[in-house]
């Protein structure tokens, strides 16, 4: 099988033979999937916070509930900060 562009040829292990093309491909894949990863992080962060309802039933409403809510809020804040961090 002949290829018109030799730069896109893969070896037997399905790796690019040209490392520059591989680096460009990986950069393209990273930028293409970044929005999906950000959406999934937002979704998982809010699902983690929704477990606070089960904490209310488990802890009842005392000091342990407020500690749990504080940790969940900190985790959501860290998640949001990491989502909107500049990608380098």
N, C-alpha and C positions, 0 to 999 in steps of 0.2 A: 504494500500500500504506500503510495507516494503522497507526500504533503506538499502543498504549495508554499507554505511558510515553515521553514525548518526550525524556527525559534519555538514553536509550540509542540515539539516532539517530546514524548514521554518515554522513559526507559521501562524496563521490565517490572520495576517496583512502582510504577505510576508516579514517578517524580519527574519534574521538568529537567531536561538536560541543560537548559540555560538558566542559571541562578537568578539573573536579573529579571527574567520573565516571571519566575516563581515569586520573587519579591513583589513585583507589580500585581500579580494575581492575588497574593495574600493581602496586600493593602486594599485592593478593590473589595475583597470578601469581607474584610473588617469593617469598612465603611458601609457596605451594603447591609450588614446584619446588625449594626449598632442600634438602629431604631427599634428593632425587634427586641433586642436585649434590654433596652431602656424600658420598653413597655412591660416586659415580663418582670423587671425589678419593681416597677411601680405596683403592679398587680400583686406580687408576692409580699411587698411591704404592707399594703393595706389588708391583705388576708391575715398577716401576722398580727396586725393591730386588732382585727375583728375577734381574735381569740380572747380579747379582754372581757368579752361577755361571759365566756366560760370561767375566767378568773373571778368574776363577780359571784357566780354561783358557788365556786369552790372556796373563796376566801371570805365571802359574806359582806364585806364592806369595811373592813378594818384597815389597819396600817399596812398589812401585807398586800392588799388590793392597790393601795396608792403606790407602793414600791413597784409592784408589777406594772402598773400603768406608766410609771416614770421610765422604767426600762424599755417598755414597748414604744413609748414616745421618742426616746433617745435613738432606738434602733430605726424608727421611721425617719427621723431627722437625718441620721447618717446615710440611710438609703437615698433620700432625696438629694443630699449634697453630692453623693457619688454619681448619681444619675446625670446631674447637670454640670458636673465638673468638665473642664475643657479636656478634650481628648487630644493627646499628644502622640 
